[in-house]
Amino acid sequence: MKFQVTEFKTAHEAIEHAVATDGIAVRLNGQNLVVSETDIDRLMDDGVGFAYLDDRNGTIVTIPVNP
């Protein structure tokens, strides 16, 4: 499966970029990525395991999907 991603060194950087660009920050295969809503739907439909990334008052949290 191919899709557009932007990779970041840290989860915090990915979250900041996602907020600024209306993307979605995720961790997939150990990588911190920003992807589009369309690509998230494709990942979910194909049963690919990933985790949403979010910053809750300075604490990075992950929300697993299709574990």
C-alpha positions in Angstrom: 0.0 0.0 0.0 1.4 3.4 -1.0 0.3 6.7 0.6 1.6 10.2 1.2 3.4 10.7 4.5 5.7 13.1 6.1 8.1 11.6 8.7 9.3 13.3 11.8 12.0 12.5 14.3 9.7 12.9 17.3 6.0 12.4 18.1 5.9 16.0 19.3 7.1 17.3 15.9 4.6 15.2 14.1 1.8 16.5 16.2 2.8 20.1 15.7 3.0 19.6 11.9 -0.4 17.9 11.9 -2.1 20.7 13.7 -0.5 23.3 11.4 -1.5 21.4 8.2 -4.8 19.7 9.0 -3.0 16.4 8.9 -3.2 13.5 11.3 -0.3 12.4 13.5 0.2 8.7 13.8 2.9 6.1 14.8 3.2 3.4 12.2 6.0 0.8 12.3 7.9 2.8 14.9 7.8 6.0 12.7 6.2 9.3 13.6 4.2 10.3 10.6 1.6 12.8 9.4 -1.0 11.5 7.0 -4.2 12.7 5.4 -7.7 11.7 6.5 -8.1 9.7 3.2 -5.0 7.7 4.1 -6.2 7.0 7.6 -9.4 5.6 6.2 -7.4 3.3 3.9 -5.2 2.1 6.7 -8.2 1.3 8.8 -10.1 -0.4 6.0 -7.1 -2.6 5.3 -6.7 -3.5 9.0 -3.2 -2.0 9.3 -2.2 -1.5 12.9 -1.2 2.1 13.9 -1.7 4.5 16.7 -2.9 8.1 16.7 -0.6 10.5 18.4 -1.9 13.3 20.6 -0.5 15.8 23.1 -2.5 16.0 26.3 -1.1 18.9 28.3 2.5 18.1 27.4 2.2 14.4 27.6 2.3 12.4 24.4 -0.4 9.7 24.2 -1.0 7.0 21.7 -4.4 5.6 20.8 -4.0 2.2 19.1 -6.1 1.2 16.1 -6.3 -2.3 14.7 -3.8 -3.6 17.2 
